[in-house]
């Protein structure tokens, strides 16, 4: 991804934006990825915020390889994980990566007891 690297080293995009571009194009082969990289630079990702840059990269990656993009969504499910780390004052940090629908259900299940304690439903 020479154009993204050039923008990164010139300080025109952040490391975070560069990592989002790489994440969104990781299912593409090297030749297609370079082609998409050129399109992203031409689209002006250096002027975009992180969310817009990621959406632009996602759109161009989808257009470049629709089947690969859909397949990536299917295989990403195997990368699900849950982490539990200690926090100060006998608390803990719970984080996870899951499918959107499952993640929303997990969040609601975890938040419900807290809402009841506060008198909200």
Buried (B, 14 or more C-beta within 10 A) or exposed (E): BEBBEBBBEEEEBBEEBBBBBBEBBEBBEEEBBBBBBBBBBEBEBBEBEBEBBBBBBBBBBBEBBEEBBEEBEEEEEEEEEEEEEEEEEEEEEEEEEBEEEEEEEBEEEEEEEEEEEEEEE
